[in-house]
Amino acid sequence: MSFAMPDDRLLWDARAFIYGHLAATARAPAMDEVAERLGVTSSEAEAVLRALHERHALFLEPGTARLRMANPFSASPTDYEVTAGGQTYWANCAWDSFGIAAALHATEAEVRAKCAASGEPLRLRLAAGQVEGASVVVHFQVPFEHWYDNLVFT
C-alpha cells in the first residue's frame, strides 16, 4: 500500500476513529493511538492525517501533523465550550457549538462562549431541539467560500 496517498478505506477508517475518539473522550487521539488503531507506523499514520487534511476531512495545525479541528470539534482550547453527556468539548466557533450537540445526538447541552464584539460571557442551553438563554445573534465575518483561506480565524 502506498502511503504517499493512502487508500480511501484507510482514510475513512482513520476519520471514523478520530471522530469516535473525540466524541468519547473530548480530546483528539495522539499519533501513536491513530497508528495503533490503523495497524500502521507513526509515519504512515501521519501520511493518513495529511491526506485527510488535504481533502478537508479534518484540519491539522499548520506545519505539523497534529490535529487542530475535526469539525465541529476543536482539539485545542477555544472560547466555545460545550458540555453534553458529562463531557466538555471545545467547538471551533458558535456554529460548531450547535454542531457538537448534534453530532453527539445530545438531547441537552450547555454552551459557554464569549461575545466576539464585547467579550461578555454567553451561556446557552440546548434542550429538546430548542435554544434557551440569552437572545443572541451569530455573525459570520467571513463568507463561506473563504473559510479555508484562514480556517482558524474563520
N, C-alpha and C positions, 0 to 999 in steps of 0.2 A: 504494500500500500504506500503510495507517495504521500508524504506529509507536506510537500510544497502546497498542495491543495487537497486536504483530506476529503474523503468521500462523504456524500450527503448523510448517510446513515450515522456515521460517527459524529458529524456536526450536530445533528438534531438530538442524538443521544446525549451529547455534552450539554446542549442547551436545556434539555429537559432536566438533566441532573442539576444544573446551576439554578434553574428556577425552583425546582423542588427543594433544594438545599436552602435557598433564600427564604422560601415560604415557611419551612420547618424550623429554621434556626435564627432568622432575621440577620444573617451575616452571609457574606459571599464565601464560597469554598476556596481554600488555599490551592495553589497549583498542584501540590502533591496529592490532594484529595481528588482533584479532577483527573490526574494521571492514573491514580489507583482505580477509580471508578471505571475509567475507559480501558484500563489494561494496557496503557502506553507509557512511554518515558515522559519525564517532565518537559523535555524539548518538543516531543510530539504533541503533548497537551498544549504547550504554548502555541504551536502551529495551528491547532484546532481553534484556540481562542482568537488568534489573529484572523483566521478565516471567518469566524462568526462576526468579528468586528467589521471586517470588510463588507460583509453582507448586511450590516446594520442590525444584526440579531442581538447584539449587545455592544457595549461601549467600553473600551479599555482606557486606562489613564494614559494620556499622551506620552509616547516614547517608552511605554512599558507593556508588559503582558498582564498587568494587574487590573482586575475588573473594577470599573467605576460605576457602570449602570447596566442593569438588565431591566429595562422599563417594564413596569413602573417603579421598580426597586432601585435604590441607590446603595452602593456598597460603602459609601463614605458618608459621614455625618452631614446633614443639611438642616435648613431651617424648617423643614416639613417632616414632622414626626407623626406616625400613625400607629395607634395601639389597637390591636384586634386579636382576639383569641389569646390574651395574656402575653403577647409579644409586642415589642415596639420596633417598628421598621422606619427607615428613612425613605422618603419619597424625593424624587428629583425636582418636583415643582408642585404647585397647587393642584394642577390637573391630575398628576400621578398620585396624589394623596387619595383621590377617589378611586383611581385605578388599583391601588393596593387592596383596598376594601373589596373591590370587585374581583380581583384575581384570587383573593383568599376565600371568596364566597361568604364573607363575613356579614352576618345579619346586624351586627353592631360594631362600630369603630369610633374612635375619638381621634380627631386631627388637631394637632397643636402646631401653629405656624406663627410667622411674623408678617405684618403688613409690609409689603415692599416699599410703599410710599412713606409710611410714618414710623415703621419699626415697632408699632404696637402689637402686643401678643394677640393672636386669634385662637379661638377654641371652637371647634365644631363637633357635633356628634352626628354620626350617621346611624340611623336605625330604621329598619323596615323600609328601606328604599327612599328614605326622606333625609334631608339635611336639617338638623336642629341647631340653633345657636344664633350667633350674630348674623345680621344681614350684611353679606359681603359681596363684592364684585371681583371676579378674576379678570385681569387684563393681561393679554399676551403681547409682550413688547416686540416680539419678532414674528413675522409671518411664517406659517408652517413650512413653506418652501425653502426657508433659510435656516431652519433649525439645525441642520448638520453643518452649517458654516462654523458654528461655535456651540456645540451641544451643551457644554457645561454652563455657559452663560444663559442659553435659552431657557 
